[in-house]
């Protein structure tokens, strides 16, 4: 049974973001195929996709390697998200469905409850789901895909400090959801821009060495369907 290339791509990307493969390390088809329990064909396709996304580069005499973004490239990625997330919020205010709004409000209630009780372990995941849903509510698949890719890159390039006041952060999420619910695109844009600017201050570049050392992967991509 042929394993979908996008399943392999997701697995390799997740491991790059998690630091399983260090920046500059080689990614050979044979080793990857054995690691994920697949043939070399989906690995080859996955590497092409990851190169297009900027996670992988092809070097002469070395082949595919994990990319080594510069500080300027990392700064550009963060700035792009700060520009595109407000656009997505403005569009979401005009195009969201009742289902999107239900999810956004549910995440806000859960986030505010966890923040109030001091249960901060999963607040980052809840925040990620909120912003992913907000992007999907924009009704623009291209914008949603771009924001998803930017989130992957930022998670790879930056360590994020938790907010000093999680309750305030989730109050901002709630205000954004309210603006989207009212169809107020300009307010949704402005609130999201302010939220993104404040959040950017908590990002710190990761400084890890390069080399061929590979940590243990948790992924095995020998399955009948795509990874979710």
C-alpha positions as CSV (number, residue, x, y, z in Angstrom):
1,X,0.0,0.0,0.0
2,X,1.4,3.4,-1.0
3,X,1.7,5.9,1.9
4,X,0.6,9.4,0.9
5,X,3.5,11.8,0.5
6,X,1.6,14.5,2.5
7,X,1.6,12.1,5.5
8,X,5.4,11.7,5.2
9,X,5.8,15.5,4.7
10,X,3.8,16.2,7.8
11,X,5.9,13.8,9.9
12,X,9.2,15.2,8.6
13,X,8.1,18.8,9.1
14,X,6.9,18.1,12.6
15,X,10.3,16.5,13.4
16,X,12.2,19.5,11.9
17,X,10.1,21.9,14.0
18,X,10.6,19.8,17.1
19,X,14.4,19.8,16.6
20,X,14.7,16.1,15.9
21,X,16.8,17.1,12.8
22,X,19.1,19.9,13.6
23,X,19.6,22.8,11.2
24,X,22.1,22.0,8.5
25,X,21.8,18.2,9.0
26,X,21.5,15.9,6.0
27,X,18.2,14.3,5.1
28,X,18.9,11.2,3.1
29,X,16.0,9.4,1.4
30,X,17.2,6.0,2.5
31,X,17.4,6.9,6.2
32,X,14.1,8.8,6.2
33,X,12.3,5.9,4.4
34,X,13.6,3.5,7.0
35,X,12.8,5.8,9.9
36,X,9.2,6.4,8.9
37,X,8.5,2.9,7.5
38,X,7.8,4.0,4.0
39,X,9.4,3.7,0.5
40,X,11.7,6.3,-0.9
41,X,9.1,7.6,-3.4
42,X,6.9,9.5,-0.8
43,X,10.0,10.7,1.0
44,X,11.3,12.2,-2.3
45,X,8.0,14.0,-2.9
46,X,7.9,15.2,0.7
47,X,11.4,16.6,0.5
48,X,10.4,18.6,-2.6
49,X,7.4,20.0,-0.8
50,X,9.5,20.9,2.3
51,X,12.1,22.6,0.1
52,X,9.3,24.7,-1.5
53,X,8.2,25.7,2.0
54,X,11.7,26.7,3.1
55,X,12.4,23.9,5.7
56,X,14.8,22.0,3.4
57,X,17.5,23.1,1.0
58,X,19.4,21.0,-1.6
59,X,23.2,21.4,-1.4
60,X,25.8,20.3,-4.0
61,X,27.6,17.1,-2.9
62,X,25.3,16.9,0.2
63,X,21.8,16.6,-1.2
64,X,18.8,17.5,1.0
65,X,19.6,19.3,4.3
66,X,17.6,21.1,6.9
67,X,17.6,24.8,6.1
68,X,19.5,27.3,8.3
69,X,17.4,30.5,8.3
70,X,19.2,33.7,9.1
71,X,18.0,36.1,11.9
72,X,16.7,38.4,9.1
73,X,14.6,35.6,7.6
74,X,13.3,34.7,11.0
75,X,12.3,38.4,11.6
76,X,10.6,38.5,8.2
77,X,8.5,35.4,9.0
78,X,7.3,37.0,12.3
79,X,6.5,40.2,10.6
80,X,4.5,38.5,7.8
81,X,2.4,36.8,10.4
82,X,1.8,40.1,12.2
83,X,0.6,41.6,8.8
84,X,-1.5,38.6,7.7
85,X,-3.3,37.6,10.9
86,X,-5.2,41.0,11.1
87,X,-6.2,40.6,7.5
88,X,-7.5,37.1,8.2
89,X,-9.5,38.5,11.2
90,X,-11.0,41.3,9.2
91,X,-12.2,38.8,6.5
92,X,-13.4,36.4,9.2
93,X,-15.7,39.1,10.5
94,X,-17.4,39.1,7.1
95,X,-17.2,35.5,6.1
96,X,-17.3,33.4,9.3
97,X,-20.0,30.7,9.7
98,X,-22.0,29.9,12.8
99,X,-19.8,26.8,13.2
100,X,-16.6,28.9,13.2
101,X,-18.1,31.3,15.7
102,X,-19.2,28.5,18.0
103,X,-15.6,27.0,18.0
104,X,-14.1,30.5,18.6
105,X,-16.3,31.2,21.6
106,X,-15.8,27.7,23.0
107,X,-12.1,28.1,22.9
108,X,-12.3,31.5,24.5
109,X,-14.4,30.2,27.4
110,X,-12.0,27.2,27.9
111,X,-9.0,29.5,27.7
112,X,-10.3,32.0,30.1
113,X,-11.4,29.2,32.5
114,X,-7.9,27.6,32.4
115,X,-6.2,31.0,32.8
116,X,-8.4,31.9,35.8
117,X,-7.6,28.6,37.5
118,X,-3.9,28.8,36.8
119,X,-4.0,25.7,34.5
120,X,-1.5,27.1,32.0
121,X,-0.1,23.8,30.6
122,X,-2.4,23.7,27.5
123,X,-3.1,27.4,27.0
124,X,-0.6,27.6,24.1
125,X,-2.3,24.8,22.3
126,X,-5.7,26.5,22.8
127,X,-4.3,29.7,21.5
128,X,-3.0,27.9,18.4
129,X,-6.4,26.4,17.8
130,X,-8.1,29.8,18.2
131,X,-5.8,31.4,15.6
132,X,-6.1,28.5,13.3
133,X,-9.9,28.6,13.5
134,X,-9.8,32.4,13.0
135,X,-7.8,31.9,9.8
136,X,-10.2,29.2,8.5
137,X,-13.1,31.6,9.2
138,X,-11.5,34.1,6.7
139,X,-12.9,31.9,3.9
140,X,-9.6,32.1,2.0
141,X,-7.8,28.8,1.6
142,X,-4.7,30.5,0.3
143,X,-4.5,32.8,3.4
144,X,-5.2,30.0,5.7
145,X,-2.5,27.8,4.2
146,X,0.0,30.7,4.4
147,X,-0.7,31.4,8.0
148,X,-0.4,27.7,8.9
149,X,3.0,27.5,7.2
150,X,4.1,30.7,9.0
151,X,3.0,29.2,12.4
152,X,5.1,26.1,11.6
153,X,8.1,28.2,10.8
154,X,7.7,30.4,13.8
155,X,7.5,27.3,16.1
156,X,10.7,26.1,14.5
157,X,12.6,29.4,14.7
158,X,11.4,30.8,18.0
159,X,10.9,29.8,21.6
160,X,7.9,31.6,23.1
161,X,7.7,32.7,26.6
162,X,4.2,32.3,28.3
163,X,2.4,35.6,28.8
164,X,2.9,37.3,32.1
165,X,-0.9,37.6,32.4
166,X,-2.7,34.7,30.7
167,X,-6.1,36.2,31.7
168,X,-5.3,39.4,29.8
169,X,-4.2,37.5,26.8
170,X,-7.5,35.5,26.7
171,X,-9.5,38.7,27.3
172,X,-7.9,39.8,24.0
173,X,-8.9,36.6,22.3
174,X,-12.5,37.2,23.6
175,X,-12.6,40.7,22.2
176,X,-11.4,39.5,18.8
177,X,-14.2,36.8,18.8
178,X,-16.8,39.4,19.8
179,X,-15.7,41.7,16.9
180,X,-15.9,38.8,14.5
181,X,-19.4,37.8,15.8
182,X,-20.6,41.4,15.2
183,X,-19.2,41.5,11.7
184,X,-16.9,44.5,12.6
185,X,-14.0,43.9,10.3
186,X,-12.0,47.0,11.2
187,X,-12.2,46.3,14.9
188,X,-11.3,42.7,14.4
189,X,-8.3,43.8,12.4
190,X,-7.2,46.4,14.9
191,X,-7.6,44.1,17.9
192,X,-5.7,41.2,16.2
193,X,-2.9,43.5,15.1
194,X,-2.5,44.7,18.7
195,X,-2.6,41.1,20.0
196,X,0.0,40.0,17.5
197,X,2.3,42.9,18.3
198,X,2.2,42.1,22.0
199,X,2.7,38.4,21.4
200,X,5.7,39.0,19.2
201,X,7.6,40.5,22.2
202,X,7.5,37.0,23.8
203,X,9.4,35.3,20.9
204,X,13.0,34.5,21.3
205,X,15.2,33.1,18.6
206,X,16.4,29.6,19.1
207,X,20.1,29.2,18.8
208,X,21.0,25.6,18.2
209,X,24.2,24.2,16.7
210,X,24.2,22.4,13.3
211,X,25.6,19.0,12.4
212,X,24.6,15.5,11.5
213,X,23.4,14.5,14.9
214,X,19.8,13.3,14.9
215,X,17.6,12.8,17.9
216,X,15.1,10.0,18.3
217,X,12.0,10.5,16.2
218,X,8.5,9.6,17.6
219,X,7.0,9.2,14.1
220,X,6.3,6.0,12.2
221,X,4.4,6.7,9.0
222,X,3.3,3.2,8.1
223,X,-0.5,3.7,7.9
224,X,-3.4,3.4,5.7
225,X,-4.6,7.0,5.8
226,X,-3.2,10.5,6.3
227,X,-1.8,11.8,9.6
228,X,-4.1,14.3,11.3
